[in-house]
């Protein structure tokens, strides 16, 4: 069932993306074929091969390789800071330029982080009540990826990793007294980031009053709400979005849900949300049925990343939370993101094959 849900969302994503990229014709037609090729070829092709491989590798082998996978993803992510290797765009250095395409290493860092945290938590679950053996090492494990991501800067992925790490930490049996300390730590960290990153502060201000800057920082959310609202109950019809043509920023990226809602209406949007909820629910069931704690934490952490990222993207497009820049899993443009999320699904399927008997 989990694989069928993945397949359904992937096929829906291909259809949505194909329609959304038509909006690029009026802006940069030369990039249209390249976008489609990268998404369909690199994303879907390599992604499904990676899913099969992640499903086939013995789970015990995954466990033993977890620290090395994590180190590799950390080094890979750090390469963005190497002159001539990292690509600086839109005020951030998050990509590696391969010449024919670009890669965003932080997508794989999410996987490496979940694997190494599960690898560490599983044998130390009974020691998490100790400050020296539980909370302090855990904060140290959060610090490395957070520092790398904030330096890019990539605030949204940093928060995604922090929240996912906390979910896994308490799922492993950490005492709830640590919740207050970690929450305080998170609030201070997020508050500091908001104050030090002008664009983050601007997004927060725009969230509370989007109409005040409707032609600048509030433009995307305003156009997104127009697109969603104009879809009505059943939508304008596939390929019939108006907002994707010169109005809605990044119709094939962060704003793809708005395009989908405009074309399929309230009914289509609800169906897509239900698919994501069902995928997450099935992932949590798989986590609970795992025969060991490592597998359960891996399935839980990866499922949580997928559903949290989906809801953050959708929530931002509906004006429920500030814009974050997180893509919609399986759907938004970006071959790296699609390959990474399909690897996550392969690992969850791997855990599913090791259920309790």
C-alpha positions, -999 to 999 in steps of 0.1 A, spaced: 0 0 0 28 24 8 44 20 -26 10 25 -43 6 57 -25 41 68 -35 33 59 -71 0 78 -70 16 110 -57 45 107 -82 21 104 -111 1 133 -99 33 152 -94 44 146 -130 10 158 -143 11 189 -121 46 197 -129 40 193 -167 11 218 -165 29 242 -142 60 244 -165 38 257 -193 38 290 -173 75 293 -180 69 296 -218 60 333 -214 91 339 -193 120 317 -203 111 293 -230 146 281 -235 147 265 -201 114 246 -205 128 216 -222 157 215 -198 133 216 -168 112 188 -181 142 167 -189 158 171 -155 125 164 -137 115 134 -158 149 120 -165 171 127 -135 143 129 -109 120 100 -119 145 78 -136 174 79 -111 149 84 -83 131 51 -88 164 32 -93 176 47 -60 143 36 -44 148 0 -56 184 0 -43 174 15 -9 147 -11 -6 170 -40 -15 200 -33 8 197 -54 40 185 -32 68 214 -43 91 238 -32 64 220 2 63 225 4 101 262 -3 99 267 22 71 247 50 87 275 69 103 295 68 70 265 79 50 260 108 74 297 118 71 295 116 33 264 138 32 280 163 56 311 166 34 289 168 3 269 196 18 301 214 29 313 214 -8 289 242 -16 313 266 2 343 256 -20 350 283 -46 343 271 -81 322 242 -68 294 259 -49 268 279 -68 256 312 -53 221 322 -64 192 342 -49 213 352 -19 222 317 -9 249 291 -16 230 258 -16 239 241 -48 268 224 -65 273 231 -102 280 200 -122 280 219 -155 250 202 -171 229 205 -140 230 215 -103 226 194 -72 213 205 -38 233 184 -12 211 194 18 184 171 4 206 141 11 218 156 44 182 150 56 186 113 50 220 111 65 209 129 96 179 106 102 200 75 97 228 85 120 204 98 147 185 64 146 218 46 147 228 65 178 194 65 196 187 28 192 214 14 215 213 44 239 175 45 244 178 34 280 204 61 287 185 91 274 175 102 309 211 110 316 221 146 308 256 136 297 245 105 277 213 118 264 204 155 260 239 169 256 251 144 229 217 149 211 222 187 210 257 181 196 242 160 169 218 187 160 245 213 159 266 201 130 239 200 103 223 231 117 255 251 114 261 239 78 226 248 68 224 282 85 257 292 69 242 287 34 217 301 46 189 275 45 167 284 75 137 263 65 157 230 62 174 237 95 141 240 112 129 208 94 159 189 107 156 203 143 119 194 146 124 159 130 153 153 154 132 162 184 104 138 173 128 110 169 145 118 203 113 116 222 100 86 203 131 67 214 121 73 250 137 105 261 123 120 293 97 148 287 116 171 311 140 176 282 111 190 261 111 223 279 149 228 275 148 218 238 118 240 231 136 270 248 167 262 228 146 261 196 128 293 203 161 311 211 177 297 180 148 306 157 144 340 173 181 347 167 179 336 131 148 358 125 167 388 139 199 381 120 184 372 87 165 402 72 147 380 46 133 358 74 121 387 94 105 402 63 87 369 56 73 369 92 61 405 88 45 396 55 27 367 70 10 389 95 1 416 70 5 403 34 -14 432 19 10 458 32 37 446 7 15 431 -20 39 442 -48 71 431 -30 75 405 -3 38 398 -1 34 393 -39 38 356 -40 13 348 -12 -12 373 -27 -10 356 -61 -11 322 -45 -43 329 -27 -58 343 -59 -49 311 -78 -63 288 -50 -95 309 -47 -101 311 -85 -101 273 -87 -134 270 -70 -149 236 -63 -137 217 -93 -111 239 -108 -105 255 -142 -94 223 -158 -60 206 -164 -36 230 -180 -60 260 -177 -43 279 -149 -42 316 -156 -19 326 -126 10 305 -138 14 328 -168 35 358 -156 16 362 -124 26 335 -99 63 333 -90 79 298 -94 48 280 -107 68 248 -111 85 252 -77 73 265 -44 40 276 -59 31 244 -77 3 236 -52 -14 269 -60 -14 260 -97 -27 225 -89 -55 240 -68 -64 265 -95 -67 237 -121 -83 210 -100 -102 231 -74 -110 223 -38 -117 187 -46 -84 181 -63 -65 199 -35 -82 178 -8 -74 146 -26 -37 155 -28 -37 164 9 -54 130 17 -27 112 -3 0 128 17 -18 121 50 -23 85 40 14 82 30 25 96 64 0 74 83 12 43 66 48 53 73 40 57 110 23 23 110 54 8 94 76 24 121 54 10 148 55 -25 133 93 -25 129 111 -54 147 138 -31 161 141 4 173 165 15 146 142 6 118 112 22 136 131 54 141 142 55 105 107 50 91 93 76 116 119 102 109 117 99 71 79 98 71 78 129 93 102 148 70 79 141 40 46 150 57 60 181 75 76 194 44 44 189 24 22 206 50 47 235 54 46 241 17 8 238 14 3 259 45 25 287 31 6 287 -2 -27 290 18 -13 319 40 -14 298 71 23 301 79 51 323 66 67 314 32 96 290 38 110 280 4 105 243 11 94 224 -20 63 202 -22 77 166 -21 73 146 -53 59 176 -71 80 208 -71 107 213 -97 141 199 -85 156 166 -95 177 164 -64 147 167 -41 128 140 -60 157 116 -59 161 122 -22 124 117 -13 123 85 -34 153 72 -15 134 80 17 105 59 4 128 31 -5 142 30 31 107 31 46 98 1 23 130 -16 35 118 -12 71 84 -25 61 99 -57 50 113 -62 85 81 -63 104 74 -80 137 63 -116 134 
